Amino acid sequence: MRDETIRVEQQLVELDSGEFLLCPPKDDSYRTLDSPKFLTSLVRDHVVRTSPTPCPCHGKAFVYRGFGTKRRWGRGGGPTLKDVAKLAAVSTGTVSNVLNHPEVVTAETHLRVIEGIAELGYIRGKTPEETAAHWRRSAFGSRIFYPAAHGKYRDTEERPGDPVPIQADPWMPGTLVQGRGSAARATCCWLPIAAGLVDHGLRHSHRMRMEEMGTPKVLLDERMGHIDGSVSARYCHVSDEMRMRLVEGLTRNWEASLDARLALSPRSSVAVLDALLVARAAQLFSPTSPKRSVPDGRTGL
């Protein structure tokens, strides 16, 4: 990320072991994306607060670290090979074979072990006390994205999904609180964002928002990493004016979201969001700012 742009040069491919490989982007769609100032500021501020460390998979630093094993497993440290074996109802040797010699394991056993690794957040080659350098896709989906979208954990055969108690931690807003007495130790709970939402749905939503703003197709394709091989596409190119209008439209959407949140409550127990709300309120109601309306019908002067 540089200034108000994001350069897409690589994608991460996750292996069964939990390691990531750096690969070219899908369909070799190398591109530079325009980033609104609010997004650039959020990412930069987060990097300053957290000081990410390099991941042993490839030496790159992740902006968001994985789930802290100490917080989850207490004095016993993080999940071990034995924990995975117990959950999958196999021996530790079988788990080792899945990781090192998968060809000697049946497909059914391989699937059970891989699911156990994902559920426990086991990281191969890491000591139990270490924090994962990054989220695994499966763990991120079950522990972060699904609970945030639905306001509860996934339903299981044993019981319906539980609410999601969290800490308003300035390091990672929305840090999960788990274990006995989690509700009493939590600062707040997640409310559902949009039931049924999946992570890839965010990409669809972004495309829809750009369509609503009247973004030209040539810029849509560039931003989404699509290639239009039609003859007409050869005669249209992305201009600076197109980029400026897109960034302005995304910024207006962001400000409208903050205004809607302000109408619910002017403050938040999550430090990052609270700072955003305070700054937005000051902007809306500053004596020198132009008169504008907010969602509940008040006017900002």
C-alpha positions as CSV (number, residue, x, y, z in Angstrom):
1,M,0.0,0.0,0.0
2,R,1.4,3.3,-1.1
3,D,-0.2,6.7,-0.7
4,E,-3.8,6.1,-1.8
5,T,-3.2,3.0,-3.9
6,I,-2.9,-0.8,-3.2
7,R,-0.8,-2.9,-5.5
8,V,-2.0,-6.5,-6.2
9,E,1.0,-8.6,-7.1
10,Q,0.5,-11.9,-5.2
11,Q,-2.1,-14.2,-3.7
12,L,-1.8,-16.7,-0.9
13,V,-2.5,-20.3,-1.4
14,E,-3.2,-22.3,1.8
15,L,-1.7,-25.8,2.2
16,D,-3.3,-28.5,4.4
17,S,-0.4,-28.0,6.9
18,G,-1.5,-24.4,7.5
19,E,1.4,-22.9,5.6
20,F,0.8,-20.4,2.8
21,L,2.6,-20.1,-0.5
22,L,3.0,-16.9,-2.4
23,C,1.6,-17.2,-6.0
24,P,0.8,-14.9,-8.8
25,P,-2.7,-13.3,-8.6
26,K,-5.6,-15.2,-10.3
27,D,-5.4,-15.1,-14.1
28,D,-2.2,-13.0,-13.7
29,S,-4.4,-10.0,-12.8
30,Y,-1.6,-7.7,-11.6
31,R,-3.1,-4.3,-10.9
32,T,-3.0,-1.1,-8.9
33,L,-6.2,-0.2,-7.0
34,D,-7.3,3.2,-5.9
35,S,-7.8,3.3,-2.1
36,P,-9.9,6.0,-0.3
37,K,-8.0,7.9,2.3
38,F,-10.1,6.5,5.1
39,L,-9.1,2.9,4.2
40,T,-5.4,3.8,3.9
41,S,-5.5,5.5,7.3
42,L,-7.2,2.5,9.0
43,V,-4.6,0.0,7.7
44,R,-1.6,2.3,8.5
45,D,-2.9,3.0,12.0
46,H,-3.4,-0.7,12.6
47,V,0.1,-1.5,11.4
48,V,1.6,1.1,13.8
49,R,-0.4,-0.3,16.8
50,T,0.3,-3.9,16.2
51,S,3.9,-4.0,14.7
52,P,3.3,-7.2,12.7
53,T,6.1,-9.7,12.7
54,P,7.2,-11.9,9.7
55,C,5.5,-15.2,9.2
56,P,7.8,-18.3,9.0
57,C,5.9,-19.6,6.0
58,H,7.5,-17.0,3.6
59,G,9.0,-14.3,5.7
60,K,6.2,-11.7,5.0
61,A,4.5,-9.8,7.7
62,F,0.7,-10.1,8.0
63,V,-1.4,-7.1,9.0
64,Y,-3.7,-9.3,11.1
65,R,-2.2,-12.0,13.3
66,G,-3.9,-15.3,13.9
67,F,-5.8,-16.4,17.0
68,G,-3.7,-16.2,20.2
69,T,-3.2,-19.7,21.5
70,K,-2.4,-18.5,25.0
71,R,-5.8,-16.8,25.3
72,R,-7.6,-19.9,24.1
73,W,-5.8,-22.7,25.9
74,G,-4.7,-21.1,29.1
75,R,-1.9,-22.8,31.1
76,G,-1.9,-25.7,28.8
77,G,-0.7,-23.7,25.8
78,G,-2.0,-24.1,22.3
79,P,-3.4,-27.2,20.5
80,T,-1.0,-30.1,20.1
81,L,-0.7,-33.1,17.8
82,K,-2.4,-35.1,20.6
83,D,-5.3,-32.7,20.7
84,V,-5.9,-33.2,16.9
85,A,-5.6,-37.0,17.2
86,K,-8.1,-37.1,20.1
87,L,-10.6,-34.9,18.2
88,A,-10.3,-36.9,15.0
89,A,-10.4,-40.3,16.9
90,V,-7.0,-41.4,15.4
91,S,-3.5,-42.0,16.7
92,T,-0.8,-39.3,16.7
93,G,1.0,-41.4,14.1
94,T,-2.0,-41.1,11.8
95,V,-2.0,-37.3,12.2
96,S,1.7,-37.2,11.4
97,N,1.1,-39.3,8.3
98,V,-1.7,-36.9,7.1
99,L,0.8,-34.0,7.5
100,N,3.9,-35.8,6.0
101,H,2.7,-38.8,4.0
102,P,-0.9,-38.2,3.0
103,E,-0.7,-40.9,0.3
104,V,-0.8,-43.7,3.0
105,V,-4.0,-42.4,4.7
106,T,-7.5,-43.1,3.5
107,A,-9.6,-40.2,2.2
108,E,-12.1,-40.5,5.0
109,T,-9.3,-40.4,7.7
110,H,-7.5,-37.6,5.9
111,L,-10.7,-35.5,5.9
112,R,-11.3,-36.1,9.7
113,V,-7.8,-35.0,10.6
114,I,-7.8,-31.9,8.4
115,E,-11.2,-30.9,9.9
116,G,-9.7,-31.4,13.4
117,I,-6.7,-29.3,12.5
118,A,-8.9,-26.5,11.2
119,E,-11.3,-26.6,14.2
120,L,-8.5,-26.5,16.8
121,G,-6.4,-24.0,14.9
122,Y,-3.4,-26.3,15.1
123,I,-0.3,-24.8,13.4
124,R,2.3,-27.3,12.2
125,G,5.8,-26.8,13.6
126,K,4.8,-24.2,16.2
127,T,5.1,-24.6,19.9
128,P,1.9,-24.4,21.8
129,E,2.8,-21.1,23.5
130,E,3.3,-19.2,20.2
131,T,0.7,-17.1,18.6
132,A,-0.1,-17.9,15.0
133,A,1.5,-15.4,12.6
134,H,-1.7,-15.3,10.5
135,W,-5.3,-16.7,10.3
136,R,-6.0,-19.9,8.6
137,R,-8.9,-19.6,6.1
138,S,-11.1,-22.2,7.8
139,A,-10.4,-20.8,11.3
140,F,-11.1,-17.2,10.1
141,G,-14.4,-18.3,8.6
142,S,-15.6,-20.2,11.7
143,R,-14.2,-17.9,14.4
144,I,-14.4,-14.4,12.9
145,F,-16.4,-14.1,9.7
146,Y,-19.4,-16.3,10.4
147,P,-19.9,-15.0,14.0
148,A,-19.7,-11.4,12.8
149,A,-22.1,-11.9,9.9
150,H,-24.7,-14.0,12.0
151,G,-24.1,-12.7,15.5
152,K,-23.6,-16.2,16.8
153,Y,-21.4,-19.3,16.3
154,R,-22.4,-22.0,13.8
155,D,-25.2,-24.3,14.9
156,T,-24.1,-27.8,15.8
157,E,-25.9,-31.1,16.2
158,E,-25.5,-30.8,20.0
159,R,-26.8,-27.3,20.5
160,P,-27.8,-24.1,18.6
161,G,-25.2,-21.5,18.0
162,D,-24.1,-19.4,21.0
163,P,-23.8,-15.6,21.1
164,V,-20.3,-14.3,20.5
165,P,-18.7,-12.6,23.5
166,I,-15.8,-10.4,22.6
167,Q,-13.3,-7.9,24.0
168,A,-13.1,-4.4,22.7
169,D,-9.3,-4.8,22.5
170,P,-7.5,-1.9,20.8
171,W,-5.0,-4.5,19.3
172,M,-7.7,-6.5,17.6
173,P,-11.2,-5.1,18.0
174,G,-13.6,-8.0,18.4
175,T,-11.1,-10.4,20.0
176,L,-13.1,-13.5,21.0
177,V,-13.5,-14.5,24.6
178,Q,-13.8,-18.2,25.1
179,G,-13.8,-20.8,27.9
180,R,-15.6,-21.0,31.2
181,G,-17.2,-17.7,32.3
182,S,-16.6,-16.0,28.9
183,A,-19.8,-14.0,29.1
184,A,-18.8,-12.4,32.4
185,R,-15.3,-11.6,31.0
186,A,-16.5,-10.1,27.8
187,T,-16.9,-6.4,27.1
188,C,-19.8,-6.8,24.6
189,C,-21.3,-9.3,22.0
190,W,-21.4,-9.2,18.3
191,L,-24.6,-8.3,16.6
192,P,-25.4,-9.8,13.2
193,I,-24.2,-7.9,10.2
194,A,-26.1,-9.8,7.5
195,A,-27.3,-13.4,8.1
196,G,-26.3,-15.6,5.2
197,L,-23.3,-13.5,4.2
198,V,-20.2,-15.4,3.1
199,D,-16.7,-13.9,2.7
200,H,-16.9,-14.0,-1.1
201,G,-20.1,-12.1,-0.8
202,L,-18.1,-9.0,0.1
203,R,-16.5,-9.1,-3.4
204,H,-20.0,-9.2,-4.9
205,S,-21.2,-6.4,-2.7
206,H,-18.3,-4.2,-3.7
207,R,-19.1,-4.8,-7.3
208,M,-22.8,-4.0,-6.7
209,R,-21.9,-0.7,-4.9
210,M,-19.7,0.3,-7.8
211,E,-22.5,-0.4,-10.3
212,E,-24.9,1.7,-8.2
213,M,-22.4,4.6,-8.4
214,G,-22.3,4.3,-12.2
215,T,-18.7,3.2,-12.4
216,P,-17.7,2.6,-16.0
217,K,-17.2,-1.0,-16.9
218,V,-13.6,-0.6,-17.9
219,L,-12.8,0.5,-14.3
220,L,-15.0,-2.2,-12.8
221,D,-13.1,-4.9,-14.7
222,E,-9.7,-3.4,-13.6
223,R,-10.7,-3.3,-10.0
224,M,-12.2,-6.8,-9.9
225,G,-9.3,-8.3,-11.9
226,H,-11.4,-9.2,-14.8
227,I,-10.3,-9.2,-18.5
228,D,-12.7,-8.0,-21.2
229,G,-11.5,-9.4,-24.5
230,S,-14.2,-7.7,-26.6
231,V,-13.4,-5.4,-29.4
232,S,-15.2,-2.5,-27.7
233,A,-13.0,-2.8,-24.6
234,R,-9.9,-2.0,-26.7
235,Y,-11.3,1.5,-27.3
236,C,-12.0,2.5,-23.7
237,H,-9.4,3.2,-21.1
238,V,-9.5,4.2,-17.4
239,S,-9.1,7.9,-16.9
240,D,-8.1,9.9,-13.8
241,E,-11.6,11.4,-13.7
242,M,-13.1,7.9,-13.4
243,R,-10.8,7.0,-10.6
244,M,-11.5,10.2,-8.7
245,R,-15.3,9.7,-9.0
246,L,-15.0,6.2,-7.7
247,V,-12.9,7.1,-4.7
248,E,-15.3,10.0,-3.9
249,G,-18.3,7.6,-4.1
250,L,-16.7,5.0,-1.9
251,T,-15.9,7.7,0.6
252,R,-19.5,8.9,0.6
253,N,-20.6,5.3,1.3
254,W,-18.2,5.1,4.2
255,E,-19.4,8.4,5.7
256,A,-23.0,7.3,5.3
257,S,-22.2,4.1,7.3
258,L,-20.6,6.1,10.1
259,D,-23.7,8.4,10.2
260,A,-26.0,5.4,10.5
261,R,-23.9,4.1,13.3
262,L,-23.9,7.5,15.0
263,A,-27.7,7.5,14.9
264,L,-27.6,4.2,17.0
265,S,-25.1,5.5,19.5
266,P,-22.5,8.2,19.5
267,R,-19.8,6.1,21.2
268,S,-18.5,2.5,21.1
269,S,-16.6,0.3,23.5
270,V,-14.3,-0.7,20.6
271,A,-11.5,1.8,20.6
272,V,-11.0,2.1,16.8
273,L,-14.7,2.5,16.1
274,D,-15.1,5.0,19.0
275,A,-12.4,7.2,17.6
276,L,-14.0,7.1,14.2
277,L,-17.4,8.1,15.6
278,V,-16.0,10.9,17.7
279,A,-14.1,12.3,14.7
280,R,-17.2,12.0,12.5
281,A,-19.5,13.7,15.0
282,A,-17.0,16.6,15.4
283,Q,-17.0,16.9,11.6
284,L,-20.8,16.9,11.4
285,F,-21.5,19.3,14.2
286,S,-18.6,21.7,13.9
287,P,-19.7,25.3,13.7
288,T,-17.6,25.8,10.6
289,S,-18.9,22.7,8.7
290,P,-21.7,23.1,6.2
291,K,-25.2,22.2,7.3
292,R,-26.0,18.6,6.7
293,S,-28.6,16.0,7.9
294,V,-27.9,12.8,9.8
295,P,-30.0,9.6,9.7
296,D,-32.3,10.4,12.7
297,G,-33.4,13.7,11.3
298,R,-31.1,16.0,13.2
299,T,-29.0,18.6,11.4
300,G,-25.3,19.1,11.9
301,L,-24.2,22.7,12.1
